[in-house]
Amino acid sequence: MTPSDVLRDLLVPVVDKVLLIAIAMFGSALWLSMVVMQLGPLSVIFGLLIGLAVLSTMFRYAIQVLENRSQGLRTPVLDIDALTLFSNLWTLFPMVLSVAVGWAAAYLGGTGNAGAATALSVVFALLFPASLGVLAITHSPLESINPVALYRLIERCGASYIWIPVVIAAMTFATAGIAQAGAPLLLIVLLRTYLIFLAFTLTGTVVRESGISGDVSIGETIDQYESDYRDELTGERQQVADHAYGFISRGNREGGFKHIRQWIKSDPDPDDAVSWFFNEMMRWENKDAALFFGQECLSHFLHHDNDAPALKLIARCLHENPGWKPKSEDRPHALALAEKYQRDDLLPLLRG
């Protein structure tokens, strides 16, 4: 990530009309909750409830924004899922974590441990973006505080990762300066709301450029019965993949692909099967067969208008081999897809 990329991302929350409307809406609602709290003792509770409802909705929506941005998709429109308190509870974890760390830092500072409070705040600022990235990929709060998972994400993001805490820290100090200059409360709240969304959008950009989100398949939560069924289905697919590997390792690539195609036609979830076999083949030592099969997978996704998996597959193949190309008949569609979702990282490789 270059300084020009950082500057471009600084403008994302205000250039993106969908995001700008969301920032204005959430910021105004938070400002209203603060105004209500100042009306009197009884209004404090009511104002806190309004603020809690707004913050929970805002963090839910922000994690959706991060997830879409990490996959190169458009900013999602605020929908009913973000307004429903008890759906997708994992999206509330960043808010819970932020409140817990903020309370702990305040407690340490209030008890004379200013150094410990500062250290905690610095560590949190450095690792919180990684936690957001892991959460967006895995949907697991526990995994988002797993030191190993955080290290792996930071390692994959490389030097670009440090831009996130540096930019957020700089913008936080700038906002504090504006507040000390006597700016109106509404402006301060809007700027802080912008900062929250900037942390999520910037993290999404860095995660997307690392390509790590395309390496992870996230499934929906399932009950034990479905889990057993999936285990059985995976075992059957593995047998097919092993059989196909036997053909391909002996030089009969078409025979191996034919065996896989026949299975996919009878698979209860063809879209999932296509992704599964591609990911399985990418685990082989020689990935040439996987890249050839990736062309067929892309044709499947484009035919069924599955934009997200198509973009993931393109990014994965180009990451493995920058010279990889879709089938000739699919190239116009792949280019149009990359242009549609503004995947500037993919366009030069697809055009080359």
C-alpha beads as a LAMMPS data file, in Angstrom:
LAMMPS data file: protein, C-alpha beads

352 atoms
351 bonds

1 atom types
1 bond types

-500.0 500.0 xlo xhi
-500.0 500.0 ylo yhi
-500.0 500.0 zlo zhi

Masses

1 110.0

Atoms # bond

1 1 1 0.000 0.000 0.000
2 1 1 1.444 3.368 -1.084
3 1 1 0.769 6.823 0.419
4 1 1 -1.522 7.571 -2.539
5 1 1 -3.513 4.420 -1.731
6 1 1 -3.818 5.582 1.884
7 1 1 -5.007 9.013 0.773
8 1 1 -7.603 7.382 -1.472
9 1 1 -8.852 5.259 1.405
10 1 1 -9.069 8.284 3.678
11 1 1 -11.717 9.622 1.309
12 1 1 -13.673 6.374 0.981
13 1 1 -16.080 7.059 3.890
14 1 1 -17.035 10.449 2.407
15 1 1 -16.826 9.669 -1.323
16 1 1 -18.934 6.509 -1.104
17 1 1 -22.500 7.857 -1.023
18 1 1 -23.908 4.819 0.775
19 1 1 -21.252 5.074 3.468
20 1 1 -21.567 8.844 3.739
21 1 1 -25.299 8.566 4.405
22 1 1 -24.638 5.901 7.040
23 1 1 -22.026 8.073 8.785
24 1 1 -24.386 11.060 8.797
25 1 1 -27.237 8.939 10.136
26 1 1 -25.256 7.175 12.887
27 1 1 -23.369 10.321 13.885
28 1 1 -26.552 12.373 14.156
29 1 1 -28.236 9.641 16.212
30 1 1 -25.271 9.457 18.606
31 1 1 -25.293 13.247 18.931
32 1 1 -29.012 13.106 19.728
33 1 1 -28.381 10.529 22.471
34 1 1 -25.806 12.867 24.043
35 1 1 -28.201 15.797 23.890
36 1 1 -30.922 13.717 25.547
37 1 1 -28.549 12.758 28.391
38 1 1 -28.037 16.446 29.151
39 1 1 -31.741 17.142 29.642
40 1 1 -31.866 15.851 33.212
41 1 1 -31.153 12.935 35.559
42 1 1 -34.003 10.784 34.259
43 1 1 -32.967 11.412 30.668
44 1 1 -29.516 9.933 31.219
45 1 1 -30.810 6.351 31.141
46 1 1 -32.920 7.015 28.067
47 1 1 -29.994 8.658 26.305
48 1 1 -27.703 5.746 27.183
49 1 1 -30.213 3.262 25.759
50 1 1 -30.420 5.252 22.529
51 1 1 -26.631 5.406 22.325
52 1 1 -26.275 1.667 22.971
53 1 1 -28.831 0.828 20.269
54 1 1 -27.106 3.133 17.769
55 1 1 -23.610 1.813 18.564
56 1 1 -24.665 -1.845 18.304
57 1 1 -26.294 -1.189 14.924
58 1 1 -23.319 0.834 13.730
59 1 1 -20.760 -1.848 14.635
60 1 1 -22.904 -4.540 12.982
61 1 1 -23.065 -2.525 9.791
62 1 1 -19.360 -1.593 9.932
63 1 1 -18.316 -5.258 10.042
64 1 1 -20.508 -5.888 6.969
65 1 1 -18.724 -3.010 5.230
66 1 1 -15.338 -4.490 6.162
67 1 1 -16.326 -7.962 4.984
68 1 1 -17.547 -6.688 1.601
69 1 1 -14.513 -4.464 1.145
70 1 1 -12.142 -7.325 1.958
71 1 1 -13.792 -9.303 -0.858
72 1 1 -13.770 -6.412 -3.332
73 1 1 -17.555 -6.021 -3.229
74 1 1 -19.628 -2.852 -3.095
75 1 1 -20.596 -1.179 0.157
76 1 1 -23.731 -2.927 1.464
77 1 1 -26.895 -0.945 2.024
78 1 1 -27.986 -0.820 5.668
79 1 1 -30.623 -3.538 6.053
80 1 1 -32.806 -5.115 8.719
81 1 1 -30.073 -7.557 9.825
82 1 1 -28.082 -4.699 11.339
83 1 1 -31.173 -3.514 13.218
84 1 1 -31.978 -6.923 14.722
85 1 1 -30.273 -7.206 18.090
86 1 1 -30.188 -11.005 18.378
87 1 1 -29.104 -12.014 14.866
88 1 1 -25.432 -12.588 14.027
89 1 1 -24.279 -11.784 17.540
90 1 1 -20.660 -12.227 16.468
91 1 1 -20.850 -8.828 14.722
92 1 1 -21.212 -7.154 18.135
93 1 1 -17.872 -8.467 19.371
94 1 1 -15.787 -5.460 18.203
95 1 1 -18.035 -3.160 20.252
96 1 1 -17.832 -5.430 23.310
97 1 1 -14.054 -5.666 22.968
98 1 1 -13.669 -1.889 22.545
99 1 1 -15.833 -1.141 25.585
100 1 1 -13.989 -3.723 27.711
101 1 1 -10.543 -2.380 26.807
102 1 1 -11.697 1.226 27.221
103 1 1 -13.079 0.472 30.680
104 1 1 -9.885 -1.366 31.672
105 1 1 -7.696 1.530 30.481
106 1 1 -9.868 4.049 32.360
107 1 1 -9.717 1.934 35.511
108 1 1 -5.929 1.635 35.338
109 1 1 -5.569 5.356 34.739
110 1 1 -7.893 6.176 37.626
111 1 1 -5.925 4.011 40.034
112 1 1 -2.603 5.671 39.277
113 1 1 -1.357 3.159 36.697
114 1 1 -1.074 5.608 33.814
115 1 1 1.785 3.657 32.232
116 1 1 -0.205 0.415 32.186
117 1 1 -3.233 2.242 30.783
118 1 1 -1.119 3.731 27.984
119 1 1 0.492 0.367 27.199
120 1 1 -2.908 -1.321 27.028
121 1 1 -4.245 1.390 24.715
122 1 1 -1.237 1.138 22.390
123 1 1 -1.399 -2.662 22.175
124 1 1 -5.130 -2.495 21.492
125 1 1 -4.652 0.134 18.767
126 1 1 -2.006 -2.040 17.084
127 1 1 -3.942 -5.324 17.228
128 1 1 -7.588 -4.230 16.903
129 1 1 -7.464 -3.991 13.070
130 1 1 -6.084 -7.548 12.915
131 1 1 -8.881 -8.703 15.201
132 1 1 -11.425 -7.076 12.883
133 1 1 -9.874 -8.757 9.858
134 1 1 -9.882 -12.212 11.451
135 1 1 -13.468 -11.742 12.644
136 1 1 -14.650 -10.730 9.157
137 1 1 -13.044 -13.844 7.674
138 1 1 -13.922 -16.446 10.314
139 1 1 -17.060 -14.990 11.978
140 1 1 -15.567 -16.310 15.242
141 1 1 -15.034 -13.950 18.223
142 1 1 -12.700 -16.473 19.860
143 1 1 -10.587 -16.740 16.733
144 1 1 -10.436 -12.929 16.485
145 1 1 -8.500 -12.786 19.774
146 1 1 -6.358 -15.835 19.017
147 1 1 -2.722 -14.590 18.994
148 1 1 -1.764 -17.135 16.322
149 1 1 -4.575 -15.991 13.995
150 1 1 -3.687 -12.331 14.577
151 1 1 -0.030 -13.002 13.819
152 1 1 -0.855 -14.888 10.616
153 1 1 -3.088 -12.098 9.333
154 1 1 -0.517 -9.391 10.123
155 1 1 2.200 -11.509 8.495
156 1 1 0.106 -11.916 5.328
157 1 1 -0.717 -8.207 5.198
158 1 1 2.937 -7.299 5.561
159 1 1 4.101 -3.688 5.792
160 1 1 0.716 -2.412 4.591
161 1 1 -0.807 -3.362 7.937
162 1 1 1.079 -0.687 9.882
163 1 1 -0.710 2.004 7.870
164 1 1 -3.976 1.199 9.656
165 1 1 -2.991 2.072 13.263
166 1 1 -0.759 4.929 12.076
167 1 1 -3.519 6.592 10.047
168 1 1 -6.161 6.042 12.727
169 1 1 -3.847 7.443 15.430
170 1 1 -3.049 10.509 13.323
171 1 1 -6.726 11.161 12.570
172 1 1 -7.630 10.628 16.239
173 1 1 -5.124 13.311 17.346
174 1 1 -6.425 15.627 14.622
175 1 1 -9.998 15.133 15.821
176 1 1 -8.933 15.769 19.418
177 1 1 -7.315 19.016 18.305
178 1 1 -10.497 20.110 16.562
179 1 1 -12.492 19.299 19.706
180 1 1 -10.102 21.337 21.895
181 1 1 -10.493 24.255 19.483
182 1 1 -14.162 24.444 20.512
183 1 1 -15.827 22.836 17.485
184 1 1 -19.576 22.063 17.825
185 1 1 -20.460 18.739 19.449
186 1 1 -22.280 17.530 16.326
187 1 1 -19.149 18.012 14.201
188 1 1 -16.985 16.163 16.741
189 1 1 -19.402 13.224 16.878
190 1 1 -19.557 13.045 13.064
191 1 1 -15.752 13.069 12.845
192 1 1 -15.474 10.274 15.410
193 1 1 -18.095 8.265 13.544
194 1 1 -16.047 8.774 10.376
195 1 1 -12.972 7.517 12.251
196 1 1 -14.741 4.299 13.266
197 1 1 -15.767 3.556 9.697
198 1 1 -12.315 4.524 8.427
199 1 1 -10.784 1.855 10.676
200 1 1 -13.108 -0.752 9.159
201 1 1 -12.750 0.331 5.509
202 1 1 -8.965 0.661 5.730
203 1 1 -8.703 -2.774 7.340
204 1 1 -10.902 -4.221 4.587
205 1 1 -8.640 -2.761 1.908
206 1 1 -5.459 -4.149 3.475
207 1 1 -7.033 -7.590 3.992
208 1 1 -8.243 -7.627 0.381
209 1 1 -4.813 -6.736 -0.984
210 1 1 -3.242 -9.515 1.091
211 1 1 -5.509 -12.067 -0.622
212 1 1 -6.086 -13.896 2.653
213 1 1 -9.892 -13.627 2.561
214 1 1 -9.942 -15.556 -0.717
215 1 1 -8.129 -18.450 0.961
216 1 1 -10.815 -18.994 3.586
217 1 1 -14.254 -20.459 3.097
218 1 1 -16.762 -19.403 5.745
219 1 1 -19.872 -21.472 6.255
220 1 1 -23.080 -20.767 8.123
221 1 1 -23.602 -22.086 11.631
222 1 1 -25.100 -25.586 11.379
223 1 1 -26.608 -28.031 13.829
224 1 1 -25.143 -31.424 14.662
225 1 1 -27.263 -33.282 12.113
226 1 1 -26.159 -31.111 9.257
227 1 1 -22.598 -31.235 10.543
228 1 1 -22.623 -35.038 10.328
229 1 1 -24.104 -34.821 6.831
230 1 1 -21.413 -32.391 5.729
231 1 1 -18.709 -34.653 7.132
232 1 1 -20.096 -37.561 5.111
233 1 1 -20.343 -35.434 1.960
234 1 1 -16.784 -34.194 2.422
235 1 1 -15.575 -37.778 2.750
236 1 1 -17.265 -38.719 -0.529
237 1 1 -15.823 -35.688 -2.283
238 1 1 -12.377 -36.568 -0.956
239 1 1 -12.624 -40.041 -2.504
240 1 1 -13.533 -38.457 -5.855
241 1 1 -10.617 -36.006 -5.568
242 1 1 -8.197 -38.810 -4.706
243 1 1 -9.415 -40.840 -7.683
244 1 1 -9.043 -37.814 -9.963
245 1 1 -5.539 -37.210 -8.617
246 1 1 -4.632 -40.724 -9.722
247 1 1 -5.663 -39.906 -13.295
248 1 1 -3.967 -36.496 -13.326
249 1 1 -0.708 -37.684 -11.747
250 1 1 -0.397 -40.216 -14.588
251 1 1 -0.789 -37.479 -17.202
252 1 1 -4.522 -37.970 -17.866
253 1 1 -5.740 -34.556 -16.760
254 1 1 -8.915 -34.678 -18.845
255 1 1 -9.813 -38.053 -17.355
256 1 1 -9.436 -36.626 -13.848
257 1 1 -11.515 -33.555 -14.693
258 1 1 -14.212 -35.742 -16.262
259 1 1 -14.453 -37.766 -13.064
260 1 1 -14.886 -34.569 -11.019
261 1 1 -17.444 -33.110 -13.455
262 1 1 -19.575 -36.227 -13.207
263 1 1 -19.611 -35.968 -9.424
264 1 1 -20.462 -32.243 -9.438
265 1 1 -23.531 -32.931 -11.592
266 1 1 -24.920 -35.213 -8.888
267 1 1 -23.689 -33.206 -5.884
268 1 1 -26.503 -31.757 -3.720
269 1 1 -24.731 -28.359 -3.748
270 1 1 -22.918 -27.910 -7.093
271 1 1 -21.691 -24.369 -6.312
272 1 1 -20.108 -25.496 -3.075
273 1 1 -18.705 -28.597 -4.765
274 1 1 -16.983 -26.520 -7.441
275 1 1 -15.260 -24.414 -4.771
276 1 1 -14.413 -27.467 -2.687
277 1 1 -12.678 -29.345 -5.493
278 1 1 -10.764 -26.232 -6.547
279 1 1 -9.552 -25.615 -2.982
280 1 1 -8.631 -29.287 -2.599
281 1 1 -6.610 -29.261 -5.818
282 1 1 -4.818 -26.100 -4.675
283 1 1 -3.450 -28.182 -1.806
284 1 1 -1.640 -30.500 -4.212
285 1 1 2.099 -30.005 -4.605
286 1 1 1.735 -29.284 -8.326
287 1 1 -0.970 -26.651 -8.742
288 1 1 -1.085 -26.637 -12.565
289 1 1 -4.159 -28.872 -12.595
290 1 1 -5.899 -26.616 -10.065
291 1 1 -5.257 -23.550 -12.210
292 1 1 -6.658 -25.291 -15.301
293 1 1 -9.650 -26.427 -13.270
294 1 1 -9.990 -22.843 -12.013
295 1 1 -10.882 -21.813 -15.553
296 1 1 -13.823 -24.238 -15.494
297 1 1 -14.828 -23.076 -12.025
298 1 1 -14.841 -19.461 -13.185
299 1 1 -17.057 -20.363 -16.144
300 1 1 -19.481 -22.005 -13.712
301 1 1 -19.627 -18.980 -11.398
302 1 1 -19.969 -16.480 -14.243
303 1 1 -22.766 -18.546 -15.807
304 1 1 -24.674 -18.519 -12.507
305 1 1 -23.920 -14.828 -11.755
306 1 1 -22.045 -15.700 -8.557
307 1 1 -19.907 -12.576 -8.397
308 1 1 -18.248 -13.011 -4.977
309 1 1 -16.901 -16.552 -5.508
310 1 1 -15.859 -15.622 -9.051
311 1 1 -13.789 -12.694 -7.770
312 1 1 -12.276 -14.833 -5.019
313 1 1 -11.291 -17.493 -7.535
314 1 1 -9.730 -14.964 -9.942
315 1 1 -7.729 -13.414 -7.105
316 1 1 -6.561 -16.815 -5.860
317 1 1 -5.440 -17.990 -9.303
318 1 1 -3.629 -14.738 -10.100
319 1 1 -1.954 -14.803 -6.698
320 1 1 -0.653 -18.297 -7.454
321 1 1 0.321 -17.454 -11.036
322 1 1 0.124 -13.826 -12.295
323 1 1 0.129 -15.201 -15.849
324 1 1 -3.099 -17.153 -15.325
325 1 1 -5.974 -16.237 -17.638
326 1 1 -9.658 -17.211 -17.826
327 1 1 -10.937 -19.051 -20.877
328 1 1 -11.002 -16.788 -23.927
329 1 1 -14.802 -16.681 -23.948
330 1 1 -14.854 -15.726 -20.261
331 1 1 -12.258 -12.947 -20.347
332 1 1 -14.695 -10.113 -21.276
333 1 1 -16.996 -11.200 -18.439
334 1 1 -14.099 -11.451 -15.963
335 1 1 -12.859 -7.973 -16.921
336 1 1 -16.367 -6.545 -16.607
337 1 1 -16.687 -8.129 -13.177
338 1 1 -13.372 -6.680 -11.979
339 1 1 -14.352 -3.251 -13.306
340 1 1 -17.800 -3.498 -11.701
341 1 1 -16.301 -4.026 -8.256
342 1 1 -13.328 -1.699 -8.848
343 1 1 -10.720 -4.449 -8.427
344 1 1 -7.823 -2.369 -9.670
345 1 1 -5.419 -5.042 -8.408
346 1 1 -6.858 -7.606 -10.836
347 1 1 -7.481 -5.510 -13.949
348 1 1 -3.846 -5.178 -15.159
349 1 1 -3.233 -8.918 -14.801
350 1 1 -6.454 -9.831 -16.610
351 1 1 -5.692 -7.410 -19.439
352 1 1 -2.059 -8.450 -19.787

Bonds

1 1 1 2
2 1 2 3
3 1 3 4
4 1 4 5
5 1 5 6
6 1 6 7
7 1 7 8
8 1 8 9
9 1 9 10
10 1 10 11
11 1 11 12
12 1 12 13
13 1 13 14
14 1 14 15
15 1 15 16
16 1 16 17
17 1 17 18
18 1 18 19
19 1 19 20
20 1 20 21
21 1 21 22
22 1 22 23
23 1 23 24
24 1 24 25
25 1 25 26
26 1 26 27
27 1 27 28
28 1 28 29
29 1 29 30
30 1 30 31
31 1 31 32
32 1 32 33
33 1 33 34
34 1 34 35
35 1 35 36
36 1 36 37
37 1 37 38
38 1 38 39
39 1 39 40
40 1 40 41
41 1 41 42
42 1 42 43
43 1 43 44
44 1 44 45
45 1 45 46
46 1 46 47
47 1 47 48
48 1 48 49
49 1 49 50
50 1 50 51
51 1 51 52
52 1 52 53
53 1 53 54
54 1 54 55
55 1 55 56
56 1 56 57
57 1 57 58
58 1 58 59
59 1 59 60
60 1 60 61
61 1 61 62
62 1 62 63
63 1 63 64
64 1 64 65
65 1 65 66
66 1 66 67
67 1 67 68
68 1 68 69
69 1 69 70
70 1 70 71
71 1 71 72
72 1 72 73
73 1 73 74
74 1 74 75
75 1 75 76
76 1 76 77
77 1 77 78
78 1 78 79
79 1 79 80
80 1 80 81
81 1 81 82
82 1 82 83
83 1 83 84
84 1 84 85
85 1 85 86
86 1 86 87
87 1 87 88
88 1 88 89
89 1 89 90
90 1 90 91
91 1 91 92
92 1 92 93
93 1 93 94
94 1 94 95
95 1 95 96
96 1 96 97
97 1 97 98
98 1 98 99
99 1 99 100
100 1 100 101
101 1 101 102
102 1 102 103
103 1 103 104
104 1 104 105
105 1 105 106
106 1 106 107
107 1 107 108
108 1 108 109
109 1 109 110
110 1 110 111
111 1 111 112
112 1 112 113
113 1 113 114
114 1 114 115
115 1 115 116
116 1 116 117
117 1 117 118
118 1 118 119
119 1 119 120
120 1 120 121
121 1 121 122
122 1 122 123
123 1 123 124
124 1 124 125
125 1 125 126
126 1 126 127
127 1 127 128
128 1 128 129
129 1 129 130
130 1 130 131
131 1 131 132
132 1 132 133
133 1 133 134
134 1 134 135
135 1 135 136
136 1 136 137
137 1 137 138
138 1 138 139
139 1 139 140
140 1 140 141
141 1 141 142
142 1 142 143
143 1 143 144
144 1 144 145
145 1 145 146
146 1 146 147
147 1 147 148
148 1 148 149
149 1 149 150
150 1 150 151
151 1 151 152
152 1 152 153
153 1 153 154
154 1 154 155
155 1 155 156
156 1 156 157
157 1 157 158
158 1 158 159
159 1 159 160
160 1 160 161
161 1 161 162
162 1 162 163
163 1 163 164
164 1 164 165
165 1 165 166
166 1 166 167
167 1 167 168
168 1 168 169
169 1 169 170
170 1 170 171
171 1 171 172
172 1 172 173
173 1 173 174
174 1 174 175
175 1 175 176
176 1 176 177
177 1 177 178
178 1 178 179
179 1 179 180
180 1 180 181
181 1 181 182
182 1 182 183
183 1 183 184
184 1 184 185
185 1 185 186
186 1 186 187
187 1 187 188
188 1 188 189
189 1 189 190
190 1 190 191
191 1 191 192
192 1 192 193
193 1 193 194
194 1 194 195
195 1 195 196
196 1 196 197
197 1 197 198
198 1 198 199
199 1 199 200
200 1 200 201
201 1 201 202
202 1 202 203
203 1 203 204
204 1 204 205
205 1 205 206
206 1 206 207
207 1 207 208
208 1 208 209
209 1 209 210
210 1 210 211
211 1 211 212
212 1 212 213
213 1 213 214
214 1 214 215
215 1 215 216
216 1 216 217
217 1 217 218
218 1 218 219
219 1 219 220
220 1 220 221
221 1 221 222
222 1 222 223
223 1 223 224
224 1 224 225
225 1 225 226
226 1 226 227
227 1 227 228
228 1 228 229
229 1 229 230
230 1 230 231
231 1 231 232
232 1 232 233
233 1 233 234
234 1 234 235
235 1 235 236
236 1 236 237
237 1 237 238
238 1 238 239
239 1 239 240
240 1 240 241
241 1 241 242
242 1 242 243
243 1 243 244
244 1 244 245
245 1 245 246
246 1 246 247
247 1 247 248
248 1 248 249
249 1 249 250
250 1 250 251
251 1 251 252
252 1 252 253
253 1 253 254
254 1 254 255
255 1 255 256
256 1 256 257
257 1 257 258
258 1 258 259
259 1 259 260
260 1 260 261
261 1 261 262
262 1 262 263
263 1 263 264
264 1 264 265
265 1 265 266
266 1 266 267
267 1 267 268
268 1 268 269
269 1 269 270
270 1 270 271
271 1 271 272
272 1 272 273
273 1 273 274
274 1 274 275
275 1 275 276
276 1 276 277
277 1 277 278
278 1 278 279
279 1 279 280
280 1 280 281
281 1 281 282
282 1 282 283
283 1 283 284
284 1 284 285
285 1 285 286
286 1 286 287
287 1 287 288
288 1 288 289
289 1 289 290
290 1 290 291
291 1 291 292
292 1 292 293
293 1 293 294
294 1 294 295
295 1 295 296
296 1 296 297
297 1 297 298
298 1 298 299
299 1 299 300
300 1 300 301
301 1 301 302
302 1 302 303
303 1 303 304
304 1 304 305
305 1 305 306
306 1 306 307
307 1 307 308
308 1 308 309
309 1 309 310
310 1 310 311
311 1 311 312
312 1 312 313
313 1 313 314
314 1 314 315
315 1 315 316
316 1 316 317
317 1 317 318
318 1 318 319
319 1 319 320
320 1 320 321
321 1 321 322
322 1 322 323
323 1 323 324
324 1 324 325
325 1 325 326
326 1 326 327
327 1 327 328
328 1 328 329
329 1 329 330
330 1 330 331
331 1 331 332
332 1 332 333
333 1 333 334
334 1 334 335
335 1 335 336
336 1 336 337
337 1 337 338
338 1 338 339
339 1 339 340
340 1 340 341
341 1 341 342
342 1 342 343
343 1 343 344
344 1 344 345
345 1 345 346
346 1 346 347
347 1 347 348
348 1 348 349
349 1 349 350
350 1 350 351
351 1 351 352
